[in-house]
Amino acid sequence: MQKNVYAVGLVLFIVTMVLFFVMYFFGMNTDYFNNSLLVNAFILPAVYLAGAFISVNSVKKLGIPMGFRDAFGRAFKPMFLGGILSVLSIFAFLNFIDRDAKDLLNFQYIERQKTELNNEYQKAKLTSKTDEEKAELDKNYQNRLQSFSPEMIKDKDMFSFRQFTYYFGAIMVFYVILSTFFGSFFRSKTLE
């Protein structure tokens, strides 16, 4: 029996939410933001890759001929469904159910940016040779530090609806590239 693309999409959604809540309940600490980034960068792409593969391969194993469009759709639809449901659910959770988790993530994001700025500054200081370069570096560093002042960051929200649409746009690029790969690889040579 071929796997229904929407059933695979719902499984992807469930797995994503399980990972989200595992991080939420067991990983909310000083590295919550960094750990969430690692899960989003390494574990979730593998999960969605597996979901797309299962969706396409279930039809391929039955010997049903598929063109590029069919294979692309069988890979894309479950990822899209799982992704859109996940993004909307996480957005709703962070913005309406637990704003403290959202505030923690925002705070850790800003702290990470400050740390990266300081690390870049320290490295650049070591490579600066002339007094003019050092003065320019210090001036740029002080200007960048002002972007982290309390007035500048008080309304900074990395988890607003606008930001989530940007995140989902980036995720869509991943889905399209992966689906194109599956469409090219799993299409039947006799169909075109």
N, C-alpha and C positions, 0 to 999 in steps of 0.2 A: 504494500500500500504506500503510495507516495505521501510524503509529509505535506500537510496543508501549510502554505506559507504564512497564514495568519496565526496558526497554532504555534509555529516556530517563532513568530514575532512576539507572541504572548509569553513564550518560554524565555526569550531574550529579555523581555521587560521584567519578568519575575527574577531572573538571575541578577540583573542589574540592580533591582531594588534590594535583593538579599545582600549583595555586596555593599550597597549604600548603607543599609542598616547595620551590617557587621562593623563597618567603619564608624558609624555613628555611635553604636553602643560600646564597642571595644577599642576603638582607635581615637576617641576624642581626648587628645592630650596636647602637649606642646608642639607635636608634629602632625596635627590633624590635617592641615592644609597640604603639607608635603606628602603625607601618606595618601591623601585623596588624589593628588596629582599622579603619584606612582600607579595607583589602581587604574586611573583613567588612561594613563599612557601605555601600560603594559598588559594588564589583566583584561580590561573590557575590550580592547581590539581583538585579543585572542578569542574571547567569548563570541563576539559578533562574527568573526571569521569562521568559527566552528558552526555557528547557526546558519550562515549563508551556505557553507559547504554541505551541511546536512540537507538543507532545503533543495539545493541543486542536485546533489548526488543521489537523493532518493528517487528522483525521476530518471536520472541517467542509468541507475542500476536496473530499472525496469525495462530499459531498452527503448524508451519513448524518444523519438527524435526531437531535438530542440534546436531552434535557430538561436542566433545571438540574442535577439529580443526576448525570447522565452527564458533563456538562461540568465540574462541580465535581470529580468523581472523577478525570477525565483530567488535570486540573491538579494536584490534591492528591497523588495517589499517587506520581508521579515525584519531586516535591519532598520528600515524606516519606521515600521510600526513599533518595534521595541524601543528604538531611540526616541521617537516623539513622545511616547507614553512615559518613558523614564524621565526625560527632560522636564516635561510638564509636571510630573509627580514630585520631582526633587525641587523644582521651583516653588510649587505650592507648599511643600513641607517647610522649606527654609524661610519662605516669606510670610506664611500664615500660621504655621503650627509651632515651630521652634525658632524664633528670631535670635535667641542666644547663640545657637549653633551658627547662624548666618553671621552674627557679629564677631564670633570667634574666628571664623574663616576669613572675614574681611580684615580683622586685626592681623592675623598671621600672614595674609597676603601682603599687607603693607610692610610688616616687619621683614618679610623675605626680600621685598624690593629694596628696603633700606640696607639690609645686609649685603645684597648684591652690589649696590652702589658703593658702599664702603670698601668692599673687596676690589672692585674695579679701580677705585681711587688709589688704594694702597699699591696695587700693581703698577698703575700708571706713574705713581710717584717714583717708583724704583727706576723706571725707564726714562724719566724726564732728565735731560742733560743741562739745559740752559736755565737761567733764572727766569727768562721770559716764558718758557714752556711751563715751568713750575707755577708761575703767577697765573697764567691762563688756566691751568689745571685747577688751581685752588679757586679761582673765580667761578669756573663751571661747576665745580663740586658744591660750592656755597649756594649757587643758584638752584641746583638740583635738590639740595637739602631743604630749601624753602618749600618745595612741592610736598614735603612731608610734615609741614607745620600743621598744628591742630585746626587752623581755619581752613586749610586746603583739603584736609582729609575727612572733615566732619561729615560731608555728604557723599563720600566715595562709597559706592555700593557695587561690588563685583558680582552681585547676585540679583540684579534687577531684571525685569522682563527683557529690557533692551540687551543686556549682556547675555542673557540666556539665548536670545535669538542669534547673537553672534557666535556663541558656542555651538549652537545647533547647525549653523551655516558651515562652520569648520568641520563638524562631524559629517555633514552631508557630502562634503568633498571626499572624505574617507570612504563613505558608502558608495559613491559613484565610481571611484577608482577601483575599489574592490569588486563591485558588480561588473565593471568592464572587464576585469581580469577573468572573473567566472564566466561571463558571457563569451569571451574569446576562447577560453580553455575548454568549456563544456559543450560548446555548440557542436551539432552533428555536422560532419563534413558534407553530407548529401543535401542538407537544407541551406538555402541562401536566398 
